[in-house]
Amino acid sequence: MFEEGQLYSPVTRHEDGTVEVHLSDNHPGRNDEHYLQRRGEIAGAALSWTRGEPIPVIDYTETEHEIWRTVSHQLAPKHEKYAHSEYLAAKHALRLPTEHVPQLHEVTERLQPLTGWSYIAAPGLVPLRDFYGDLGSRTFNSTQYLRHGSEPLYTPEPDIIHEVIGHGNQLASPRFARITEAAGKASLRVETDDAMKFIADVFWFSMEFGVMREHGEVKAYGAGILSSYGEMDEFAHMELRALDLADMGTLNYDITQYQPVLFCAASLDQLEDVVGSFFETVDDDSAAKLRAEAVDRGLVEAASD
């Protein structure tokens, strides 16, 4: 199940105005004071930003640009090998820069003519309902920091590489963008936390870690896979299950590990028919019925009183 807050390092603004990002013990930058200070500066820019104002511009360092270049160049051949053609076509249409970290307004300027989506700045965690509510208005909350330079091909949390190379390229596809928008609008229809988590879990196993068949091969379209150097080498060896909403909405998973179970669509048409239609129609009652189905099938234990 999706647990809000697991993905991002907590951010604190102190009384003196300084901003501290609390990295996990396994984070490569945990003991790097310069990196910690930089993370605080970038998070502080987002915290000080007010909607309606221009998106904060980050003066990225040459080290940060080099991380972006390294990852962009390393991911490119893997995308050509492992990504679904819909993602590749969207990536080629978006034409993200590979030699420098793009500003979020630059991503918006490239995305809007394609699908009408825009990017806004987030310091880290955005409350679940706020994040999805913004998706419903074709707005993506993105972090602006980069992973630690000691491990440019790894990050324990979503950074701008994940948010932009993963999701931005995905959102440049009108078909993927419609599914994502539908997930956001679904969050506005449901009232219970259980239904909201069910939506987030289906999103996790589709738009974050989804795969589908194409010309007899399993290809990735999920942003979490396609922004991860290591995950792309591993996903074809995982247990692949057919799209199953009851299973997708209740399966437990560990966000800190490669995903051992993935749900594979037979085609993009099927993804739209199953996942897209779910997001377009789900409400509290239908989410509860799917969870009850999962209990009846032994996919998940019934909630204790």
Stockholm file with secondary structure:
# STOCKHOLM 1.0

chainA/1-305         MFEEGQLYSPVTRHEDGTVEVHLSDNHPGRNDEHYLQRRGEIAGAALSWTRGEPIPVIDYTETEHEIWRTVSHQLAPKHEKYAHSEYLAAKHALRLPTEHVPQLHEVTERLQPLTGWSYIAAPGLVPLRDFYGDLGSRTFNSTQYLRHGSEPLYTPEPDIIHEVIGHGNQLASPRFARITEAAGKASLRVETDDAMKFIADVFWFSMEFGVMREHGEVKAYGAGILSSYGEMDEFAHMELRALDLADMGTLNYDITQYQPVLFCAASLDQLEDVVGSFFETVDDDSAAKLRAEAVDRGLVEAASD
#=GR chainA/1-305 SS CCCTTSSSCCEEECTTSCEEECCCTTCTTTTCHHHHHHHHHHHHHHHTCCTTSCCCCCCCCHHHHHHHHHHHHHHHHHHHHHBCHHHHHHHHHHCCCSSSCCCHHHHHHHHHHHHCCEEEECSSCCCHHHHHHHHTTTEEEECCCCCCTTSTTCCSSCCHIIIIIIIIHHHTSHHHHHHHHHHHHHHHHCCSHHHHHHHHHHHIIIIITCEEEETTEEEECCHHHHTCHHHHHHGGGSEEEECCHHHHTTCCCCTTSCCSEEEEESSHHHHIIIIIHHHHHCCHHHHHHHHHHHHHTTSSCCCCC
#=GC SS_cons         CCCTTSSSCCEEECTTSCEEECCCTTCTTTTCHHHHHHHHHHHHHHHTCCTTSCCCCCCCCHHHHHHHHHHHHHHHHHHHHHBCHHHHHHHHHHCCCSSSCCCHHHHHHHHHHHHCCEEEECSSCCCHHHHHHHHTTTEEEECCCCCCTTSTTCCSSCCHIIIIIIIIHHHTSHHHHHHHHHHHHHHHHCCSHHHHHHHHHHHIIIIITCEEEETTEEEECCHHHHTCHHHHHHGGGSEEEECCHHHHTTCCCCTTSCCSEEEEESSHHHHIIIIIHHHHHCCHHHHHHHHHHHHHTTSSCCCCC
//
